[in-house]
Amino acid sequence: MVFTNNIASSILIEEDSEDDFYTTERTFSKAGMMNSLVRAKTGDEALDFLFFRGAYSANTAEKSSRDYFA
């Protein structure tokens, strides 16, 4: 199921390694992908982002514009 509002959607990446995340950023950039990357360092942080909990609960303006892919 895909819910999207625009072509260049953000991509959530759960990665605790700085090196691996940097490699992912470079790979996406070299491939010409325009998507912004949102990094979560833990699974719990990723879930907080997806369900607007914790540090992400105040992002109510972003709730209506966030894209989801499943």
PDB file of N, CA, C and O in Angstrom:
ATOM      1  N   MET A   1       0.844  -1.180   0.000  1.00  0.00           N
ATOM      2  CA  MET A   1       0.000   0.000   0.000  1.00  0.00           C
ATOM      3  C   MET A   1       0.886   1.239   0.000  1.00  0.00           C
ATOM      4  O   MET A   1       1.852   1.295   0.762  1.00  0.00           O
ATOM      5  N   VAL A   2       0.592   2.215  -0.818  1.00  0.00           N
ATOM      6  CA  VAL A   2       1.398   3.423  -0.925  1.00  0.00           C
ATOM      7  C   VAL A   2       0.507   4.639  -0.715  1.00  0.00           C
ATOM      8  O   VAL A   2      -0.547   4.770  -1.338  1.00  0.00           O
ATOM      9  N   PHE A   3       0.949   5.528   0.175  1.00  0.00           N
ATOM     10  CA  PHE A   3       0.303   6.814   0.377  1.00  0.00           C
ATOM     11  C   PHE A   3       1.368   7.862   0.112  1.00  0.00           C
ATOM     12  O   PHE A   3       2.363   7.927   0.833  1.00  0.00           O
ATOM     13  N   THR A   4       1.176   8.669  -0.895  1.00  0.00           N
ATOM     14  CA  THR A   4       2.196   9.669  -1.208  1.00  0.00           C
ATOM     15  C   THR A   4       1.559  10.958  -1.681  1.00  0.00           C
ATOM     16  O   THR A   4       0.527  10.952  -2.352  1.00  0.00           O
ATOM     17  N   ASN A   5       2.194  12.073  -1.318  1.00  0.00           N
ATOM     18  CA  ASN A   5       1.707  13.388  -1.715  1.00  0.00           C
ATOM     19  C   ASN A   5       2.575  14.038  -2.777  1.00  0.00           C
ATOM     20  O   ASN A   5       2.127  14.948  -3.475  1.00  0.00           O
ATOM     21  N   ASN A   6       3.827  13.575  -2.909  1.00  0.00           N
ATOM     22  CA  ASN A   6       4.721  14.198  -3.871  1.00  0.00           C
ATOM     23  C   ASN A   6       5.742  13.194  -4.375  1.00  0.00           C
ATOM     24  O   ASN A   6       5.845  12.081  -3.859  1.00  0.00           O
ATOM     25  N   ILE A   7       6.493  13.598  -5.385  1.00  0.00           N
ATOM     26  CA  ILE A   7       7.454  12.697  -6.004  1.00  0.00           C
ATOM     27  C   ILE A   7       8.665  12.469  -5.107  1.00  0.00           C
ATOM     28  O   ILE A   7       9.112  11.329  -4.976  1.00  0.00           O
ATOM     29  N   ALA A   8       9.208  13.503  -4.492  1.00  0.00           N
ATOM     30  CA  ALA A   8      10.411  13.385  -3.677  1.00  0.00           C
ATOM     31  C   ALA A   8      10.034  13.213  -2.203  1.00  0.00           C
ATOM     32  O   ALA A   8      10.140  14.155  -1.418  1.00  0.00           O
ATOM     33  N   SER A   9       9.606  12.040  -1.841  1.00  0.00           N
ATOM     34  CA  SER A   9       9.214  11.745  -0.468  1.00  0.00           C
ATOM     35  C   SER A   9      10.435  11.495   0.391  1.00  0.00           C
ATOM     36  O   SER A   9      11.486  11.098  -0.111  1.00  0.00           O
ATOM     37  N   SER A  10      10.295  11.728   1.696  1.00  0.00           N
ATOM     38  CA  SER A  10      11.362  11.403   2.636  1.00  0.00           C
ATOM     39  C   SER A  10      11.410   9.903   2.844  1.00  0.00           C
ATOM     40  O   SER A  10      10.395   9.213   2.741  1.00  0.00           O
ATOM     41  N   ILE A  11      12.605   9.407   3.138  1.00  0.00           N
ATOM     42  CA  ILE A  11      12.797   7.991   3.402  1.00  0.00           C
ATOM     43  C   ILE A  11      13.342   7.836   4.807  1.00  0.00           C
ATOM     44  O   ILE A  11      14.367   8.425   5.149  1.00  0.00           O
ATOM     45  N   LEU A  12      12.661   7.049   5.619  1.00  0.00           N
ATOM     46  CA  LEU A  12      13.106   6.772   6.984  1.00  0.00           C
ATOM     47  C   LEU A  12      14.087   5.615   6.953  1.00  0.00           C
ATOM     48  O   LEU A  12      13.789   4.550   6.411  1.00  0.00           O
ATOM     49  N   ILE A  13      15.268   5.829   7.539  1.00  0.00           N
ATOM     50  CA  ILE A  13      16.286   4.787   7.611  1.00  0.00           C
ATOM     51  C   ILE A  13      16.651   4.575   9.072  1.00  0.00           C
ATOM     52  O   ILE A  13      17.014   5.518   9.775  1.00  0.00           O
ATOM     53  N   GLU A  14      16.553   3.339   9.520  1.00  0.00           N
ATOM     54  CA  GLU A  14      16.956   2.989  10.882  1.00  0.00           C
ATOM     55  C   GLU A  14      18.357   2.407  10.786  1.00  0.00           C
ATOM     56  O   GLU A  14      18.552   1.293  10.299  1.00  0.00           O
ATOM     57  N   GLU A  15      19.335   3.184  11.261  1.00  0.00           N
ATOM     58  CA  GLU A  15      20.734   2.770  11.158  1.00  0.00           C
ATOM     59  C   GLU A  15      21.530   3.372  12.316  1.00  0.00           C
ATOM     60  O   GLU A  15      21.538   4.589  12.501  1.00  0.00           O
ATOM     61  N   ASP A  16      22.195   2.524  13.089  1.00  0.00           N
ATOM     62  CA  ASP A  16      22.964   3.023  14.231  1.00  0.00           C
ATOM     63  C   ASP A  16      24.418   3.327  13.881  1.00  0.00           C
ATOM     64  O   ASP A  16      25.113   3.985  14.655  1.00  0.00           O
ATOM     65  N   SER A  17      24.879   2.863  12.743  1.00  0.00           N
ATOM     66  CA  SER A  17      26.262   3.076  12.333  1.00  0.00           C
ATOM     67  C   SER A  17      26.398   4.355  11.508  1.00  0.00           C
ATOM     68  O   SER A  17      25.724   4.521  10.491  1.00  0.00           O
ATOM     69  N   GLU A  18      27.275   5.258  11.954  1.00  0.00           N
ATOM     70  CA  GLU A  18      27.531   6.497  11.206  1.00  0.00           C
ATOM     71  C   GLU A  18      28.058   6.174   9.806  1.00  0.00           C
ATOM     72  O   GLU A  18      27.626   6.772   8.820  1.00  0.00           O
ATOM     73  N   ASP A  19      28.992   5.226   9.729  1.00  0.00           N
ATOM     74  CA  ASP A  19      29.588   4.862   8.438  1.00  0.00           C
ATOM     75  C   ASP A  19      28.557   4.295   7.473  1.00  0.00           C
ATOM     76  O   ASP A  19      28.534   4.661   6.298  1.00  0.00           O
ATOM     77  N   ASP A  20      27.710   3.407   7.962  1.00  0.00           N
ATOM     78  CA  ASP A  20      26.702   2.802   7.092  1.00  0.00           C
ATOM     79  C   ASP A  20      25.682   3.832   6.619  1.00  0.00           C
ATOM     80  O   ASP A  20      25.250   3.793   5.467  1.00  0.00           O
ATOM     81  N   PHE A  21      25.292   4.757   7.504  1.00  0.00           N
ATOM     82  CA  PHE A  21      24.343   5.790   7.100  1.00  0.00           C
ATOM     83  C   PHE A  21      24.977   6.711   6.058  1.00  0.00           C
ATOM     84  O   PHE A  21      24.325   7.082   5.082  1.00  0.00           O
ATOM     85  N   TYR A  22      26.238   7.080   6.259  1.00  0.00           N
ATOM     86  CA  TYR A  22      26.945   7.924   5.297  1.00  0.00           C
ATOM     87  C   TYR A  22      27.027   7.222   3.939  1.00  0.00           C
ATOM     88  O   TYR A  22      26.835   7.854   2.900  1.00  0.00           O
ATOM     89  N   THR A  23      27.307   5.931   3.947  1.00  0.00           N
ATOM     90  CA  THR A  23      27.359   5.162   2.701  1.00  0.00           C
ATOM     91  C   THR A  23      26.006   5.173   1.999  1.00  0.00           C
ATOM     92  O   THR A  23      25.936   5.308   0.777  1.00  0.00           O
ATOM     93  N   THR A  24      24.945   5.033   2.765  1.00  0.00           N
ATOM     94  CA  THR A  24      23.596   5.068   2.199  1.00  0.00           C
ATOM     95  C   THR A  24      23.310   6.427   1.574  1.00  0.00           C
ATOM     96  O   THR A  24      22.784   6.505   0.464  1.00  0.00           O
ATOM     97  N   GLU A  25      23.657   7.502   2.286  1.00  0.00           N
ATOM     98  CA  GLU A  25      23.462   8.850   1.747  1.00  0.00           C
ATOM     99  C   GLU A  25      24.214   9.033   0.427  1.00  0.00           C
ATOM    100  O   GLU A  25      23.656   9.554  -0.539  1.00  0.00           O
ATOM    101  N   ARG A  26      25.458   8.613   0.388  1.00  0.00           N
ATOM    102  CA  ARG A  26      26.268   8.749  -0.827  1.00  0.00           C
ATOM    103  C   ARG A  26      25.682   7.929  -1.972  1.00  0.00           C
ATOM    104  O   ARG A  26      25.636   8.394  -3.111  1.00  0.00           O
ATOM    105  N   THR A  27      25.239   6.723  -1.675  1.00  0.00           N
ATOM    106  CA  THR A  27      24.665   5.866  -2.708  1.00  0.00           C
ATOM    107  C   THR A  27      23.408   6.493  -3.297  1.00  0.00           C
ATOM    108  O   THR A  27      23.237   6.522  -4.516  1.00  0.00           O
ATOM    109  N   PHE A  28      22.525   6.995  -2.432  1.00  0.00           N
ATOM    110  CA  PHE A  28      21.304   7.640  -2.909  1.00  0.00           C
ATOM    111  C   PHE A  28      21.644   8.868  -3.754  1.00  0.00           C
ATOM    112  O   PHE A  28      21.037   9.093  -4.802  1.00  0.00           O
ATOM    113  N   SER A  29      22.607   9.653  -3.299  1.00  0.00           N
ATOM    114  CA  SER A  29      22.999  10.862  -4.008  1.00  0.00           C
ATOM    115  C   SER A  29      23.578  10.528  -5.382  1.00  0.00           C
ATOM    116  O   SER A  29      23.217  11.154  -6.378  1.00  0.00           O
ATOM    117  N   LYS A  30      24.463   9.555  -5.434  1.00  0.00           N
ATOM    118  CA  LYS A  30      25.074   9.150  -6.704  1.00  0.00           C
ATOM    119  C   LYS A  30      24.043   8.574  -7.674  1.00  0.00           C
ATOM    120  O   LYS A  30      24.207   8.663  -8.890  1.00  0.00           O
ATOM    121  N   ALA A  31      22.987   7.986  -7.130  1.00  0.00           N
ATOM    122  CA  ALA A  31      21.928   7.431  -7.970  1.00  0.00           C
ATOM    123  C   ALA A  31      20.960   8.514  -8.444  1.00  0.00           C
ATOM    124  O   ALA A  31      20.049   8.244  -9.227  1.00  0.00           O
ATOM    125  N   GLY A  32      21.168   9.748  -7.959  1.00  0.00           N
ATOM    126  CA  GLY A  32      20.322  10.856  -8.391  1.00  0.00           C
ATOM    127  C   GLY A  32      18.985  10.936  -7.674  1.00  0.00           C
ATOM    128  O   GLY A  32      18.072  11.628  -8.124  1.00  0.00           O
ATOM    129  N   MET A  33      18.873  10.233  -6.569  1.00  0.00           N
ATOM    130  CA  MET A  33      17.605  10.265  -5.827  1.00  0.00           C
ATOM    131  C   MET A  33      17.465  11.602  -5.106  1.00  0.00           C
ATOM    132  O   MET A  33      18.405  12.070  -4.463  1.00  0.00           O
ATOM    133  N   MET A  34      16.308  12.203  -5.215  1.00  0.00           N
ATOM    134  CA  MET A  34      16.049  13.519  -4.635  1.00  0.00           C
ATOM    135  C   MET A  34      15.434  13.429  -3.241  1.00  0.00           C
ATOM    136  O   MET A  34      15.196  14.454  -2.602  1.00  0.00           O
ATOM    137  N   ASN A  35      15.181  12.232  -2.774  1.00  0.00           N
ATOM    138  CA  ASN A  35      14.525  12.046  -1.489  1.00  0.00           C
ATOM    139  C   ASN A  35      15.413  12.495  -0.335  1.00  0.00           C
ATOM    140  O   ASN A  35      16.621  12.259  -0.340  1.00  0.00           O
ATOM    141  N   SER A  36      14.803  13.143   0.651  1.00  0.00           N
ATOM    142  CA  SER A  36      15.548  13.441   1.868  1.00  0.00           C
ATOM    143  C   SER A  36      15.511  12.199   2.755  1.00  0.00           C
ATOM    144  O   SER A  36      14.541  11.442   2.737  1.00  0.00           O
ATOM    145  N   LEU A  37      16.567  12.001   3.524  1.00  0.00           N
ATOM    146  CA  LEU A  37      16.642  10.852   4.409  1.00  0.00           C
ATOM    147  C   LEU A  37      16.396  11.294   5.841  1.00  0.00           C
ATOM    148  O   LEU A  37      16.965  12.282   6.307  1.00  0.00           O
ATOM    149  N   VAL A  38      15.550  10.558   6.526  1.00  0.00           N
ATOM    150  CA  VAL A  38      15.300  10.775   7.947  1.00  0.00           C
ATOM    151  C   VAL A  38      15.949   9.608   8.666  1.00  0.00           C
ATOM    152  O   VAL A  38      15.633   8.450   8.389  1.00  0.00           O
ATOM    153  N   ARG A  39      16.855   9.907   9.588  1.00  0.00           N
ATOM    154  CA  ARG A  39      17.599   8.844  10.260  1.00  0.00           C
ATOM    155  C   ARG A  39      17.075   8.610  11.667  1.00  0.00           C
ATOM    156  O   ARG A  39      16.884   9.544  12.446  1.00  0.00           O
ATOM    157  N   ALA A  40      16.851   7.350  11.967  1.00  0.00           N
ATOM    158  CA  ALA A  40      16.556   6.908  13.325  1.00  0.00           C
ATOM    159  C   ALA A  40      17.692   5.971  13.718  1.00  0.00           C
ATOM    160  O   ALA A  40      18.045   5.069  12.957  1.00  0.00           O
ATOM    161  N   LYS A  41      18.264   6.177  14.897  1.00  0.00           N
ATOM    162  CA  LYS A  41      19.401   5.357  15.320  1.00  0.00           C
ATOM    163  C   LYS A  41      18.972   4.058  15.987  1.00  0.00           C
ATOM    164  O   LYS A  41      19.780   3.144  16.150  1.00  0.00           O
ATOM    165  N   THR A  42      17.697   3.972  16.375  1.00  0.00           N
ATOM    166  CA  THR A  42      17.184   2.748  17.004  1.00  0.00           C
ATOM    167  C   THR A  42      15.809   2.421  16.433  1.00  0.00           C
ATOM    168  O   THR A  42      15.149   3.269  15.833  1.00  0.00           O
ATOM    169  N   GLY A  43      15.399   1.193  16.631  1.00  0.00           N
ATOM    170  CA  GLY A  43      14.062   0.793  16.210  1.00  0.00           C
ATOM    171  C   GLY A  43      12.987   1.572  16.948  1.00  0.00           C
ATOM    172  O   GLY A  43      11.964   1.937  16.368  1.00  0.00           O
ATOM    173  N   ASP A  44      13.223   1.824  18.235  1.00  0.00           N
ATOM    174  CA  ASP A  44      12.255   2.598  19.021  1.00  0.00           C
ATOM    175  C   ASP A  44      12.115   4.013  18.478  1.00  0.00           C
ATOM    176  O   ASP A  44      11.009   4.551  18.417  1.00  0.00           O
ATOM    177  N   GLU A  45      13.226   4.616  18.086  1.00  0.00           N
ATOM    178  CA  GLU A  45      13.177   5.964  17.521  1.00  0.00           C
ATOM    179  C   GLU A  45      12.421   5.961  16.191  1.00  0.00           C
ATOM    180  O   GLU A  45      11.666   6.889  15.904  1.00  0.00           O
ATOM    181  N   ALA A  46      12.622   4.930  15.388  1.00  0.00           N
ATOM    182  CA  ALA A  46      11.898   4.824  14.116  1.00  0.00           C
ATOM    183  C   ALA A  46      10.394   4.713  14.363  1.00  0.00           C
ATOM    184  O   ALA A  46       9.601   5.356  13.675  1.00  0.00           O
ATOM    185  N   LEU A  47      10.008   3.905  15.334  1.00  0.00           N
ATOM    186  CA  LEU A  47       8.586   3.768  15.661  1.00  0.00           C
ATOM    187  C   LEU A  47       8.014   5.069  16.200  1.00  0.00           C
ATOM    188  O   LEU A  47       6.878   5.425  15.887  1.00  0.00           O
ATOM    189  N   ASP A  48       8.793   5.782  17.010  1.00  0.00           N
ATOM    190  CA  ASP A  48       8.340   7.084  17.506  1.00  0.00           C
ATOM    191  C   ASP A  48       8.078   8.033  16.343  1.00  0.00           C
ATOM    192  O   ASP A  48       7.086   8.762  16.348  1.00  0.00           O
ATOM    193  N   PHE A  49       8.956   8.028  15.352  1.00  0.00           N
ATOM    194  CA  PHE A  49       8.776   8.878  14.175  1.00  0.00           C
ATOM    195  C   PHE A  49       7.506   8.498  13.417  1.00  0.00           C
ATOM    196  O   PHE A  49       6.713   9.363  13.044  1.00  0.00           O
ATOM    197  N   LEU A  50       7.322   7.206  13.195  1.00  0.00           N
ATOM    198  CA  LEU A  50       6.166   6.745  12.426  1.00  0.00           C
ATOM    199  C   LEU A  50       4.841   6.992  13.126  1.00  0.00           C
ATOM    200  O   LEU A  50       3.831   7.264  12.476  1.00  0.00           O
ATOM    201  N   PHE A  51       4.843   6.897  14.462  1.00  0.00           N
ATOM    202  CA  PHE A  51       3.596   7.040  15.221  1.00  0.00           C
ATOM    203  C   PHE A  51       3.506   8.361  15.978  1.00  0.00           C
ATOM    204  O   PHE A  51       2.661   8.516  16.860  1.00  0.00           O
ATOM    205  N   PHE A  52       4.391   9.330  15.630  1.00  0.00           N
ATOM    206  CA  PHE A  52       4.358  10.669  16.226  1.00  0.00           C
ATOM    207  C   PHE A  52       4.410  10.618  17.754  1.00  0.00           C
ATOM    208  O   PHE A  52       3.620  11.272  18.435  1.00  0.00           O
ATOM    209  N   ARG A  53       5.342   9.842  18.273  1.00  0.00           N
ATOM    210  CA  ARG A  53       5.494   9.734  19.723  1.00  0.00           C
ATOM    211  C   ARG A  53       6.812  10.371  20.147  1.00  0.00           C
ATOM    212  O   ARG A  53       7.654  10.697  19.311  1.00  0.00           O
ATOM    213  N   GLY A  54       6.981  10.546  21.462  1.00  0.00           N
ATOM    214  CA  GLY A  54       8.240  11.039  21.996  1.00  0.00           C
ATOM    215  C   GLY A  54       8.638  12.370  21.390  1.00  0.00           C
ATOM    216  O   GLY A  54       7.833  13.299  21.326  1.00  0.00           O
ATOM    217  N   ALA A  55       9.877  12.458  20.947  1.00  0.00           N
ATOM    218  CA  ALA A  55      10.406  13.702  20.379  1.00  0.00           C
ATOM    219  C   ALA A  55       9.660  14.131  19.119  1.00  0.00           C
ATOM    220  O   ALA A  55       9.737  15.295  18.727  1.00  0.00           O
ATOM    221  N   TYR A  56       8.949  13.223  18.488  1.00  0.00           N
ATOM    222  CA  TYR A  56       8.242  13.528  17.239  1.00  0.00           C
ATOM    223  C   TYR A  56       6.771  13.847  17.455  1.00  0.00           C
ATOM    224  O   TYR A  56       6.060  14.096  16.481  1.00  0.00           O
ATOM    225  N   SER A  57       6.293  13.849  18.675  1.00  0.00           N
ATOM    226  CA  SER A  57       4.869  14.065  18.933  1.00  0.00           C
ATOM    227  C   SER A  57       4.429  15.493  18.632  1.00  0.00           C
ATOM    228  O   SER A  57       3.250  15.721  18.359  1.00  0.00           O
ATOM    229  N   ALA A  58       5.330  16.443  18.673  1.00  0.00           N
ATOM    230  CA  ALA A  58       4.973  17.842  18.433  1.00  0.00           C
ATOM    231  C   ALA A  58       4.886  18.195  16.957  1.00  0.00           C
ATOM    232  O   ALA A  58       4.493  19.311  16.617  1.00  0.00           O
ATOM    233  N   ASN A  59       5.238  17.280  16.083  1.00  0.00           N
ATOM    234  CA  ASN A  59       5.245  17.554  14.642  1.00  0.00           C
ATOM    235  C   ASN A  59       3.858  17.408  14.031  1.00  0.00           C
ATOM    236  O   ASN A  59       3.693  16.699  13.039  1.00  0.00           O
ATOM    237  N   THR A  60       2.865  18.066  14.606  1.00  0.00           N
ATOM    238  CA  THR A  60       1.498  17.919  14.105  1.00  0.00           C
ATOM    239  C   THR A  60       1.330  18.500  12.715  1.00  0.00           C
ATOM    240  O   THR A  60       0.526  17.990  11.935  1.00  0.00           O
ATOM    241  N   ALA A  61       2.065  19.556  12.380  1.00  0.00           N
ATOM    242  CA  ALA A  61       1.961  20.142  11.040  1.00  0.00           C
ATOM    243  C   ALA A  61       2.463  19.171   9.989  1.00  0.00           C
ATOM    244  O   ALA A  61       2.001  19.180   8.848  1.00  0.00           O
ATOM    245  N   GLU A  62       3.407  18.338  10.378  1.00  0.00           N
ATOM    246  CA  GLU A  62       3.977  17.389   9.436  1.00  0.00           C
ATOM    247  C   GLU A  62       3.101  16.154   9.268  1.00  0.00           C
ATOM    248  O   GLU A  62       3.246  15.437   8.278  1.00  0.00           O
ATOM    249  N   LYS A  63       2.207  15.889  10.195  1.00  0.00           N
ATOM    250  CA  LYS A  63       1.394  14.686  10.152  1.00  0.00           C
ATOM    251  C   LYS A  63       0.596  14.546   8.860  1.00  0.00           C
ATOM    252  O   LYS A  63       0.490  13.455   8.301  1.00  0.00           O
ATOM    253  N   SER A  64       0.049  15.637   8.402  1.00  0.00           N
ATOM    254  CA  SER A  64      -0.793  15.563   7.207  1.00  0.00           C
ATOM    255  C   SER A  64       0.023  15.452   5.925  1.00  0.00           C
ATOM    256  O   SER A  64      -0.495  15.029   4.891  1.00  0.00           O
ATOM    257  N   SER A  65       1.309  15.836   5.991  1.00  0.00           N
ATOM    258  CA  SER A  65       2.099  15.833   4.763  1.00  0.00           C
ATOM    259  C   SER A  65       3.079  14.663   4.672  1.00  0.00           C
ATOM    260  O   SER A  65       3.722  14.479   3.638  1.00  0.00           O
ATOM    261  N   ARG A  66       3.199  13.881   5.727  1.00  0.00           N
ATOM    262  CA  ARG A  66       4.147  12.762   5.717  1.00  0.00           C
ATOM    263  C   ARG A  66       3.653  11.649   4.821  1.00  0.00           C
ATOM    264  O   ARG A  66       2.469  11.313   4.835  1.00  0.00           O
ATOM    265  N   ASP A  67       4.551  11.076   4.045  1.00  0.00           N
ATOM    266  CA  ASP A  67       4.225  10.003   3.118  1.00  0.00           C
ATOM    267  C   ASP A  67       4.548   8.662   3.756  1.00  0.00           C
ATOM    268  O   ASP A  67       5.492   8.552   4.538  1.00  0.00           O
ATOM    269  N   TYR A  68       3.763   7.639   3.421  1.00  0.00           N
ATOM    270  CA  TYR A  68       3.979   6.303   3.972  1.00  0.00           C
ATOM    271  C   TYR A  68       4.001   5.272   2.864  1.00  0.00           C
ATOM    272  O   TYR A  68       3.200   5.314   1.930  1.00  0.00           O
ATOM    273  N   PHE A  69       4.926   4.358   2.988  1.00  0.00           N
ATOM    274  CA  PHE A  69       5.022   3.239   2.061  1.00  0.00           C
ATOM    275  C   PHE A  69       5.017   1.960   2.880  1.00  0.00           C
ATOM    276  O   PHE A  69       5.698   1.873   3.902  1.00  0.00           O
ATOM    277  N   ALA A  70       4.268   0.983   2.448  1.00  0.00           N
ATOM    278  CA  ALA A  70       4.246  -0.287   3.161  1.00  0.00           C
ATOM    279  C   ALA A  70       4.406  -1.426   2.173  1.00  0.00           C
ATOM    280  O   ALA A  70       4.414  -2.591   2.570  1.00  0.00           O
TER     281      ALA A  70
END
